[in-house]
Amino acid sequence: PEHFFYNKSIIDLVHFFIEDEHTLVQFLSGAYQDMKLHGPVLTYEVNPGTFICYKNIPDDHKLFWVTGLNEISSKERLLDEMEYKRIFHQVFDAILIYNSDGIVIDVNTAVCELYKTDREEFIGKNIFSLFPHQTITDATRIWKDFLKTKQIEGLYKFKLSDNEYRYIQFKGRADFAGGNHLGILRDVTNNYLAERALKKSELQLRTVFNSSIYQILLLDDDFNIITFNQGAFALIYQQVSLDFGIGKSIWEYFPSVFRKQCQAHKTKFFKGESLNTDFYLDFDNNQQWYAASLVPALDDKNELKFISLTLHNITARKTNEEALKKMNFELDSFVYRASHDLRAPLRSVLGLAQLIDTENSKEQIHKYVGLMEKSIQKLDSFILDLTNFSRNSRLDVVIEEIDFNKLIDEAMDNLQFMDKASHVKVIREFDTGLSFYSDQIRLSVILQNLLSNAFKYADKSKEDSFLKIRIIKQESNLILEFTDNGIGIIEAYIDKLFSMFFRASQDSYGSGLGLYITKQVVEKLGGSIQVKSVYQQGTSFLVKLPYVSSRNL
């Protein structure tokens, strides 16, 4: 009732712990809570005022306006709480609020949608019951760390149902409001799986990139290295330059001719046009050829992103191409020379036959017949060379025991009618008990051609013309040395001696294939042949063959 306030001290009405009225008047302004121990806690707004319209009020009296705020504050709190609830349930992230014991006290709508269940299923449960099994086993440790650091964060694989797993990023923050804690669950499954697929794809691509038998470098538009595979590293770092890496210009490692080609093509790279070329690198005087393919990569705006440079060692191919060119040249020469050398003795025989038909002198006819025999022998020798050449190129090596005396005797029988054959003494220096296995047919070709060469180029001015055949075993090789004291070979001709159709003397009537075929046969047997000669003194051929002491080797 109204009379309750009469003659009461303001200090009695407002239970504020202030020593006297003066202090109250001086500081009492604003909103205060009544600290009354019984009844509801009331909130007041107390403001001092002045008397203007009131009469008969003593001057020593003070005026205070006291306004109750409980009703106003309750409305504001209600509005704030409604706004909080609206935001709490509208955010996309799943949010839980849990107390200091880890018990969930509230969740938003996103949590219910994530787990496809009602809000009541979460309230009162320990927050770790929502986590995967392996996380629950570490719950005590994680909770201690959380209380210590005031935060927790991690990516977990949640089982939301029997057949559904989701990857959830969880972030926990302590002291959110009223001593409670905040947990945010964000479903990152799609991003996680996409990122994992991307990493897997990148790993697969990198594996293929590094496993390639080719050397691959990615370059920017100034031909600086963006990245490279292991093949490129092995080639450039290990064989060209130790100063190799990302950001380096490729012109530090490749020849100028390649640079000129790329620079000339540069504007075409921006149009998406590729460049294919080849060049060689010298590794300790070992020339290696590489095919280079430069392919530009353009984005969807047709802007150049990088240039892919792929290198492929084509040394073997280049070698084969050169060998093929040489073979084709030799084949052309062979066909031309063979047709000439086959027709020449035939034309000679035909001409001599016509002369005989018109000749009456027996002596002259006998002379013509002798010339015909010589032409026929030349033709026969050439055909034999062709046969040996063909056999050597197409027949496999057949290993059998070799009797050198027998092979030499057979060769000398075949050559006994050659000019000067009877003038040359053949000296044999080798152990007749030497056990050696090789291809008998090919070894016969070697012996017959070198014997024929010694007979053909014997020096008639020397009474004691000889051919010394020396055969010895030397370590893992068999050495056959043929030394004569014939007319010798001019030094300028020695390097050409084993070339196809080469004749070192104008007096030669051979095909020019003998020594060429000899070298081919020796190499077919895995050996080598060398020649030393002094003009007008003699010649020495040294044949080295792998020593084979058994048919099975």
MARDO-303737 format. One record per residue (C-alpha): x, y, z; residue in one letter. Coordinates in steps of 0.5 Angstrom, whole numbers, plus 500, padded with zeros to 3 digits. Example, Ala and Ser with C-alpha at 12.3 -4.5 7.8 and 13.67 -1.06 7.14 Angstrom:
% MARDO-303737
x / y / z / rest
525 / 491 / 516 / A;
527 / 498 / 514 / S;
This chain:
% MARDO-303737
x / y / z / rest
500 / 500 / 500 / P;
502 / 507 / 499 / E;
503 / 509 / 506 / H;
508 / 503 / 506 / F;
513 / 508 / 503 / F;
512 / 514 / 508 / Y;
518 / 516 / 513 / N;
522 / 510 / 510 / K;
529 / 511 / 508 / S;
531 / 510 / 501 / I;
537 / 506 / 504 / I;
531 / 502 / 507 / D;
527 / 501 / 500 / L;
533 / 500 / 496 / V;
537 / 494 / 499 / H;
544 / 497 / 496 / F;
550 / 496 / 501 / F;
552 / 504 / 501 / I;
554 / 507 / 508 / E;
550 / 513 / 508 / D;
545 / 517 / 504 / E;
550 / 522 / 501 / H;
554 / 516 / 498 / T;
547 / 514 / 495 / L;
546 / 520 / 492 / V;
552 / 521 / 489 / Q;
553 / 514 / 486 / F;
546 / 512 / 485 / L;
544 / 512 / 478 / S;
543 / 507 / 473 / G;
540 / 500 / 474 / A;
541 / 496 / 480 / Y;
539 / 489 / 483 / Q;
536 / 489 / 490 / D;
540 / 484 / 494 / M;
534 / 483 / 498 / K;
535 / 476 / 501 / L;
527 / 474 / 501 / H;
523 / 474 / 495 / G;
524 / 475 / 488 / P;
531 / 479 / 486 / V;
528 / 486 / 483 / L;
532 / 490 / 478 / T;
531 / 498 / 479 / Y;
533 / 504 / 475 / E;
534 / 509 / 480 / V;
535 / 517 / 478 / N;
536 / 523 / 482 / P;
531 / 529 / 480 / G;
529 / 536 / 482 / T;
522 / 538 / 485 / F;
519 / 543 / 480 / I;
512 / 543 / 481 / C;
511 / 540 / 488 / Y;
510 / 545 / 494 / K;
511 / 545 / 501 / N;
517 / 541 / 500 / I;
523 / 542 / 504 / P;
530 / 544 / 501 / D;
533 / 538 / 504 / D;
529 / 533 / 501 / H;
531 / 529 / 495 / K;
527 / 526 / 489 / L;
529 / 520 / 486 / F;
525 / 516 / 480 / W;
525 / 509 / 481 / V;
523 / 505 / 475 / T;
522 / 497 / 475 / G;
526 / 494 / 470 / L;
525 / 487 / 471 / N;
519 / 487 / 466 / E;
523 / 490 / 461 / I;
529 / 486 / 461 / S;
525 / 480 / 461 / S;
522 / 482 / 454 / K;
529 / 483 / 452 / E;
531 / 477 / 454 / R;
526 / 473 / 450 / L;
527 / 477 / 444 / L;
534 / 476 / 444 / D;
533 / 468 / 446 / E;
528 / 468 / 440 / M;
533 / 471 / 435 / E;
539 / 466 / 438 / Y;
534 / 460 / 437 / K;
532 / 462 / 430 / R;
540 / 463 / 428 / I;
542 / 457 / 432 / F;
537 / 453 / 428 / H;
538 / 456 / 421 / Q;
546 / 455 / 420 / V;
548 / 450 / 415 / F;
553 / 447 / 420 / D;
551 / 442 / 425 / A;
552 / 445 / 432 / I;
552 / 442 / 439 / L;
552 / 445 / 446 / I;
555 / 441 / 452 / Y;
557 / 442 / 459 / N;
563 / 441 / 463 / S;
562 / 434 / 464 / D;
561 / 433 / 456 / G;
554 / 432 / 456 / I;
550 / 435 / 450 / V;
544 / 440 / 453 / I;
542 / 442 / 446 / D;
543 / 441 / 438 / V;
541 / 445 / 432 / N;
536 / 442 / 427 / T;
543 / 441 / 422 / A;
545 / 436 / 427 / V;
538 / 432 / 427 / C;
538 / 432 / 419 / E;
545 / 430 / 419 / L;
544 / 424 / 423 / Y;
537 / 423 / 421 / K;
534 / 423 / 428 / T;
530 / 427 / 433 / D;
533 / 432 / 438 / R;
531 / 428 / 444 / E;
536 / 423 / 442 / E;
542 / 427 / 443 / F;
540 / 431 / 449 / I;
543 / 428 / 456 / G;
548 / 424 / 452 / K;
556 / 424 / 452 / N;
558 / 428 / 446 / I;
564 / 422 / 445 / F;
558 / 417 / 444 / S;
557 / 421 / 437 / L;
564 / 420 / 435 / F;
567 / 413 / 432 / P;
569 / 407 / 436 / H;
577 / 409 / 436 / Q;
575 / 416 / 438 / T;
571 / 414 / 444 / I;
577 / 409 / 446 / T;
581 / 416 / 447 / D;
576 / 420 / 450 / A;
579 / 421 / 456 / T;
585 / 423 / 453 / R;
582 / 428 / 448 / I;
577 / 431 / 454 / W;
583 / 433 / 458 / K;
587 / 436 / 452 / D;
580 / 440 / 451 / F;
580 / 442 / 458 / L;
587 / 444 / 457 / K;
587 / 447 / 450 / T;
580 / 450 / 450 / K;
579 / 447 / 443 / Q;
579 / 441 / 439 / I;
579 / 439 / 432 / E;
579 / 433 / 427 / G;
577 / 430 / 422 / L;
573 / 423 / 423 / Y;
569 / 418 / 419 / K;
562 / 418 / 423 / F;
557 / 412 / 422 / K;
551 / 415 / 421 / L;
547 / 409 / 419 / S;
548 / 401 / 418 / D;
550 / 403 / 411 / N;
552 / 410 / 411 / E;
559 / 413 / 413 / Y;
560 / 420 / 413 / R;
567 / 424 / 414 / Y;
566 / 430 / 419 / I;
570 / 435 / 421 / Q;
569 / 437 / 428 / F;
571 / 443 / 432 / K;
570 / 444 / 439 / G;
571 / 451 / 443 / R;
570 / 452 / 451 / A;
567 / 457 / 455 / D;
562 / 458 / 450 / F;
556 / 461 / 454 / A;
555 / 460 / 462 / G;
560 / 455 / 462 / G;
558 / 451 / 457 / N;
562 / 449 / 451 / H;
560 / 449 / 443 / L;
561 / 444 / 438 / G;
561 / 444 / 430 / I;
560 / 439 / 426 / L;
561 / 440 / 418 / R;
560 / 434 / 413 / D;
566 / 435 / 409 / V;
565 / 428 / 405 / T;
564 / 430 / 398 / N;
570 / 435 / 399 / N;
574 / 429 / 402 / Y;
572 / 424 / 397 / L;
574 / 429 / 392 / A;
580 / 431 / 395 / E;
582 / 424 / 396 / R;
580 / 422 / 389 / A;
584 / 428 / 386 / L;
590 / 426 / 390 / K;
590 / 418 / 388 / K;
589 / 421 / 381 / S;
595 / 425 / 382 / E;
599 / 419 / 385 / L;
597 / 415 / 379 / Q;
599 / 421 / 374 / L;
606 / 422 / 378 / R;
607 / 414 / 378 / T;
606 / 414 / 370 / V;
610 / 420 / 369 / F;
616 / 418 / 373 / N;
615 / 411 / 370 / S;
615 / 413 / 363 / S;
621 / 410 / 359 / I;
621 / 417 / 356 / Y;
625 / 423 / 359 / Q;
619 / 429 / 360 / I;
620 / 436 / 362 / L;
614 / 441 / 363 / L;
616 / 448 / 361 / L;
613 / 455 / 361 / D;
613 / 460 / 355 / D;
620 / 462 / 356 / D;
622 / 455 / 356 / F;
624 / 454 / 364 / N;
623 / 448 / 367 / I;
616 / 447 / 371 / I;
617 / 440 / 373 / T;
620 / 434 / 370 / F;
620 / 426 / 371 / N;
625 / 421 / 374 / Q;
628 / 420 / 367 / G;
629 / 427 / 365 / A;
633 / 428 / 372 / F;
637 / 421 / 370 / A;
639 / 424 / 363 / L;
640 / 431 / 365 / I;
643 / 431 / 372 / Y;
647 / 425 / 372 / Q;
650 / 426 / 365 / Q;
649 / 433 / 363 / V;
650 / 438 / 369 / S;
649 / 438 / 376 / L;
646 / 445 / 376 / D;
639 / 442 / 374 / F;
632 / 444 / 377 / G;
626 / 447 / 377 / I;
626 / 454 / 374 / G;
632 / 453 / 370 / K;
632 / 454 / 363 / S;
633 / 448 / 358 / I;
638 / 452 / 354 / W;
643 / 451 / 359 / E;
643 / 443 / 357 / Y;
641 / 442 / 350 / F;
645 / 444 / 344 / P;
644 / 451 / 340 / S;
641 / 448 / 334 / V;
635 / 445 / 338 / F;
634 / 452 / 341 / R;
634 / 456 / 334 / K;
628 / 451 / 332 / Q;
624 / 452 / 339 / C;
625 / 459 / 338 / Q;
623 / 460 / 331 / A;
617 / 456 / 333 / H;
615 / 459 / 339 / K;
609 / 463 / 336 / T;
606 / 457 / 334 / K;
606 / 454 / 341 / F;
601 / 459 / 343 / F;
597 / 457 / 337 / K;
597 / 450 / 340 / G;
602 / 447 / 334 / E;
607 / 442 / 336 / S;
614 / 441 / 334 / L;
618 / 435 / 333 / N;
625 / 435 / 332 / T;
631 / 431 / 334 / D;
638 / 433 / 336 / F;
644 / 429 / 339 / Y;
648 / 430 / 345 / L;
655 / 428 / 347 / D;
657 / 424 / 353 / F;
664 / 423 / 353 / D;
665 / 423 / 346 / N;
659 / 418 / 346 / N;
654 / 421 / 341 / Q;
647 / 420 / 343 / Q;
641 / 422 / 339 / W;
634 / 424 / 342 / Y;
627 / 425 / 338 / A;
624 / 431 / 342 / A;
617 / 432 / 342 / S;
614 / 439 / 344 / L;
607 / 439 / 345 / V;
603 / 446 / 348 / P;
598 / 445 / 353 / A;
592 / 451 / 352 / L;
587 / 452 / 357 / D;
579 / 453 / 356 / D;
581 / 461 / 354 / K;
586 / 458 / 349 / N;
592 / 461 / 353 / E;
598 / 457 / 354 / L;
599 / 454 / 360 / K;
605 / 450 / 359 / F;
609 / 446 / 354 / I;
611 / 439 / 355 / S;
617 / 436 / 352 / L;
618 / 429 / 351 / T;
625 / 426 / 349 / L;
626 / 419 / 347 / H;
633 / 416 / 345 / N;
633 / 414 / 338 / I;
641 / 413 / 338 / T;
639 / 405 / 336 / A;
635 / 408 / 330 / R;
639 / 413 / 328 / K;
645 / 408 / 328 / T;
640 / 403 / 324 / N;
638 / 408 / 319 / E;
645 / 410 / 318 / E;
647 / 402 / 317 / A;
641 / 402 / 312 / L;
643 / 408 / 308 / K;
650 / 404 / 308 / K;
647 / 398 / 306 / M;
643 / 401 / 300 / N;
649 / 404 / 298 / F;
653 / 398 / 298 / E;
647 / 394 / 295 / L;
646 / 399 / 289 / D;
654 / 399 / 288 / S;
654 / 391 / 288 / F;
648 / 391 / 283 / V;
652 / 396 / 279 / Y;
659 / 392 / 279 / R;
656 / 385 / 280 / A;
652 / 386 / 273 / S;
659 / 389 / 270 / H;
663 / 384 / 273 / D;
659 / 378 / 271 / L;
658 / 381 / 264 / R;
665 / 383 / 262 / A;
668 / 376 / 262 / P;
662 / 374 / 258 / L;
663 / 379 / 253 / R;
670 / 377 / 253 / S;
669 / 370 / 252 / V;
663 / 372 / 246 / L;
668 / 376 / 243 / G;
674 / 371 / 243 / L;
669 / 366 / 240 / A;
668 / 370 / 234 / Q;
675 / 371 / 233 / L;
676 / 364 / 233 / I;
670 / 363 / 228 / D;
674 / 367 / 223 / T;
681 / 365 / 225 / E;
685 / 360 / 221 / N;
692 / 360 / 225 / S;
692 / 354 / 230 / K;
697 / 358 / 234 / E;
692 / 364 / 234 / Q;
686 / 360 / 236 / I;
690 / 357 / 242 / H;
692 / 364 / 244 / K;
684 / 366 / 244 / Y;
682 / 359 / 248 / V;
687 / 361 / 253 / G;
684 / 368 / 254 / L;
677 / 365 / 254 / M;
679 / 360 / 260 / E;
682 / 366 / 264 / K;
675 / 370 / 263 / S;
671 / 364 / 265 / I;
676 / 363 / 271 / Q;
675 / 370 / 273 / K;
667 / 369 / 272 / L;
667 / 363 / 276 / D;
671 / 366 / 282 / S;
666 / 372 / 282 / F;
660 / 367 / 282 / I;
664 / 364 / 288 / L;
665 / 370 / 292 / D;
657 / 372 / 291 / L;
656 / 365 / 293 / T;
660 / 366 / 299 / N;
657 / 373 / 301 / F;
650 / 370 / 300 / S;
652 / 364 / 305 / R;
655 / 369 / 310 / N;
649 / 373 / 311 / S;
643 / 368 / 311 / R;
646 / 362 / 314 / L;
647 / 361 / 322 / D;
654 / 359 / 325 / V;
655 / 352 / 325 / V;
660 / 350 / 330 / I;
665 / 343 / 329 / E;
672 / 341 / 330 / E;
677 / 345 / 325 / I;
683 / 341 / 322 / D;
687 / 347 / 319 / F;
691 / 342 / 315 / N;
686 / 339 / 311 / K;
682 / 346 / 310 / L;
689 / 349 / 307 / I;
690 / 343 / 303 / D;
683 / 344 / 300 / E;
684 / 351 / 299 / A;
691 / 350 / 295 / M;
687 / 345 / 291 / D;
682 / 350 / 289 / N;
687 / 355 / 287 / L;
692 / 351 / 284 / Q;
691 / 354 / 277 / F;
692 / 361 / 279 / M;
697 / 365 / 276 / D;
703 / 365 / 281 / K;
700 / 360 / 285 / A;
706 / 355 / 284 / S;
711 / 361 / 285 / H;
709 / 362 / 292 / V;
711 / 357 / 298 / K;
706 / 356 / 303 / V;
709 / 355 / 310 / I;
705 / 353 / 316 / R;
707 / 354 / 323 / E;
702 / 352 / 328 / F;
701 / 346 / 333 / D;
697 / 340 / 329 / T;
694 / 338 / 335 / G;
691 / 344 / 337 / L;
683 / 343 / 339 / S;
679 / 349 / 336 / F;
672 / 349 / 334 / Y;
668 / 354 / 329 / S;
664 / 354 / 323 / D;
668 / 350 / 318 / Q;
665 / 353 / 311 / I;
666 / 360 / 314 / R;
673 / 359 / 316 / L;
675 / 356 / 309 / S;
672 / 362 / 306 / V;
677 / 366 / 310 / I;
683 / 361 / 308 / L;
682 / 361 / 301 / Q;
681 / 369 / 300 / N;
687 / 370 / 304 / L;
691 / 365 / 300 / L;
688 / 367 / 294 / S;
690 / 375 / 296 / N;
698 / 372 / 297 / A;
698 / 368 / 290 / F;
695 / 374 / 286 / K;
700 / 380 / 289 / Y;
706 / 375 / 289 / A;
712 / 379 / 287 / D;
715 / 375 / 281 / K;
722 / 379 / 282 / S;
723 / 375 / 288 / K;
725 / 368 / 287 / E;
723 / 366 / 294 / D;
716 / 368 / 295 / S;
713 / 366 / 301 / F;
706 / 366 / 305 / L;
707 / 364 / 312 / K;
701 / 362 / 316 / I;
702 / 362 / 323 / R;
696 / 360 / 328 / I;
697 / 360 / 336 / I;
692 / 360 / 342 / K;
693 / 367 / 345 / Q;
689 / 368 / 352 / E;
682 / 367 / 350 / S;
683 / 368 / 342 / N;
685 / 364 / 336 / L;
690 / 368 / 332 / I;
691 / 367 / 325 / L;
697 / 371 / 322 / E;
698 / 371 / 314 / F;
705 / 374 / 312 / T;
707 / 374 / 305 / D;
713 / 378 / 302 / N;
709 / 380 / 296 / G;
708 / 387 / 292 / I;
705 / 390 / 298 / G;
700 / 395 / 299 / I;
700 / 403 / 298 / I;
699 / 406 / 305 / E;
694 / 411 / 302 / A;
690 / 404 / 300 / Y;
690 / 401 / 307 / I;
684 / 404 / 310 / D;
680 / 402 / 304 / K;
682 / 395 / 303 / L;
676 / 392 / 306 / F;
671 / 396 / 302 / S;
666 / 393 / 297 / M;
669 / 392 / 290 / F;
676 / 396 / 292 / F;
682 / 394 / 288 / R;
688 / 396 / 291 / A;
692 / 395 / 284 / S;
691 / 396 / 277 / Q;
694 / 389 / 275 / D;
688 / 386 / 279 / S;
683 / 382 / 276 / Y;
679 / 380 / 282 / G;
672 / 382 / 283 / S;
674 / 387 / 289 / G;
669 / 383 / 294 / L;
674 / 378 / 297 / G;
677 / 382 / 303 / L;
670 / 385 / 304 / Y;
667 / 378 / 304 / I;
673 / 376 / 309 / T;
672 / 381 / 314 / K;
664 / 380 / 314 / Q;
665 / 373 / 315 / V;
671 / 374 / 321 / V;
666 / 379 / 324 / E;
660 / 374 / 323 / K;
664 / 369 / 328 / L;
665 / 374 / 333 / G;
672 / 376 / 331 / G;
676 / 382 / 328 / S;
681 / 383 / 322 / I;
687 / 388 / 321 / Q;
692 / 389 / 316 / V;
699 / 392 / 316 / K;
703 / 393 / 309 / S;
710 / 396 / 307 / V;
709 / 397 / 299 / Y;
714 / 393 / 295 / Q;
716 / 389 / 301 / Q;
710 / 385 / 303 / G;
703 / 384 / 307 / T;
701 / 381 / 314 / S;
694 / 380 / 315 / F;
692 / 378 / 323 / L;
685 / 375 / 324 / V;
683 / 374 / 331 / K;
677 / 369 / 333 / L;
674 / 367 / 340 / P;
678 / 361 / 342 / Y;
672 / 355 / 342 / V;
675 / 349 / 345 / S;
668 / 345 / 345 / S;
662 / 344 / 340 / R;
658 / 346 / 346 / N;
661 / 353 / 347 / L;
